[in-house]
Structures are given as structure tokens and as C-alpha cells.
């Protein structure tokens, strides 16, 4: 293999590593969502409520991901969090899921099942719209 080819391979590997680091930095908090679901499932299995555990875990994961800043982002000054600095959609989704999970875990009747289902679908559509909006 020629020295130029070896250098090209090294450059490609370096670019790949840098791209991977950047992706990890931007998506750091998002791993909290599946982690919360799995932890919630495990705890829910202990108590015989795996569905409620997953929903509560997802809610906690969404809340956690909203408050974890990306690596390398400057720390915010002390005081209230600016509205643009917090992922409000994740906060609202997390609170909503935690409330639904607690409602199920406590065995309370769900009087507005249809409304809850519609809200969940709308939240999901909102996340899809936001994801495609960022791709531009």
C-alpha cells in the first residue's frame, strides 16, 4: 500500500471519529429516554406493573433529557433557565407520561382514555415534525 493511501485512510478514520464525537455531543441526553424505559420496566416487573413502570420510566427519561446540556455547551449563568434553553416539549411529555403511569399503577379508572390516546398521538406527530424540521 502506498504511503498516500495510508495517509488517506488515517484522515478518513480521523474524520469519522470526529463526526462520531460530534453526534454523541449533540445527542447526549437522548440516551436517557430508552434507559428510563428499561429501568422502569425492571422496577415495574418487581411490583407486577410492567406497563406502568415503562410509562413512568419513559416520562423520567424525557424529563432528564430536557435538562441535560450537550457536552461542550457553555454553562448557563445562574438564575432561571431561558425558555429557548430548555426542551419544553420533552418536559411536557415527561410530566404527561409520569401522570399516566401513576394513574395506571394506582389502578385508577381512566375516564378519558380517548383523550389521552389522542394527546399521545399528537405528541408523537409533534416530535416527527420537529425531527424533519431540523433536517433542513
N, C-alpha and C positions, 0 to 999 in steps of 0.2 A: 504494500500500500504506500502510495506516495505521501510525502510529508504534508503536502497541501490538503490531501483528503483527510488525513488525521486531524489537521487543524480545523477543517470544516466540520468534522464530527464533534470535536470538542466545543466549537462555537454553537452548534445545534443543541448539544446537551445543556450548555450553559443557558441558552435562551429558553429551553424547555423548563429548566429548574426555576428560572426567574418568573416565567409565566405561572408555574405551579405555586410559587410563593405568593405571587400577587393574588391568585384565585383564593388561596387559603386566607389571606389577609382580608379580602372583601367578604368572604362567606364564613367567617369565624363563628358567629353566633348562630348560624343556621343549623349546626350540628346539635344544638340543644333541643331542637324540636323532636327528632327521632329518639334522642336519648331520653327525653321526658316521657315519650310514649312507651319505650321499653321498660323504664323504671316503674312507670305507672302500672304497666301490665304485670310486672313481677309483684308489686305490692298488692295490686288488685287480686291476683291469684291467691295470695296469703289469706285475704279476707273474703274470698268467694265472690268477688265483684270485679272480674277482669275488664268488663266493658267500661264500667265507671272509672276504674283505675287508668285505663288508656286515655280516656277523655280528660281526666284531671291532669294526667302527665303531659298530654299534648298542650293543655292550657298553660301549665307551668313552663313548658318549653318555649311557647310563643312569648310569654312574659319575659323569660330570661333572654331570649334572642333580641328583644326590643331594647334591653338595657345594656347589652354587651357591645362596646365600641369596637370597630375594626382595629386590628393591630396596626400600630404606627399612626393612628389618628391622634391628633393633639387632644390633650385632656381639656375638657370644658372648664371654664372658670367656675369657682364656687357660686352657688345660687341656683335658681330654678332652671330646669332643663328647657332650652328653647324648643318651640313647637317643631321646628324642622329637624332638630337633632334626635328626636325620638320617633320610633316607628309606631305611630298611633294605631295603624291597622292591626299590627301584631298585639298591641296591648289590649285593644277591644276584643279581638278574637280570643286571646288568652283568658280574659275575665269571663267571657261568654261560655267558653268550654269548661272552665272550672265550675261555674254555676250549674251548668247542665250535668256535669259529672257528679257533683254533690247531690243534686236533685235525684239522680238515679240511685246513687249509693244509699241515700236515706230512705229510698223506697217510696218517695212521694209520687202521687199520680201526676202525669204530665198533661195538664189541661189543654195546652196549646201546642200539641205535637206538630200540627201542620205549620204553625207559625215558626216554630223552631227549625223545622226542616227547610222551610223557605229561606230563613235567615242564613242557615249553613250553606245552602246553595249559592246565595248572593255573595257571601263572604268568599267562597271558593272562586266564583267568577271574578270578584274584585282582585284576588291575588293573580289570576291568569292575566287580567288586563294590565295590572302593574308590571308583570314579568315581560309581556310583549312590548309595553311602553318603554322599558329600559333597553330593549334590544336595538332600538333605532340609533 
